[in-house]
């Protein structure tokens, strides 16, 4: 992911400052609140990537067949 441009940084800082004025807190606390709100929105729609601090969810991994020909990749085993 590329680093945000200077304009994007200023826009984010302005949004955080405006939220801080509404909430009566510091801009840093407002940034945290913005992240919490974004996380809640993504959780609600089920499209959030897991955080690094969260334990990995058990995803149902496809079972590997015992025979490579079942995958249709027997050509990989040829000399």
Residue pairs with C-beta under 8 A, 6 or more apart in sequence:
4 12
12 31
13 27
15 34
16 27
16 28
16 30
16 31
16 34
17 27
17 30
19 30
19 33
19 34
20 26
20 27
20 29
20 30
23 29
23 30
23 33
25 33
39 48
42 48
50 56
50 57
65 71
68 74
68 76
68 77
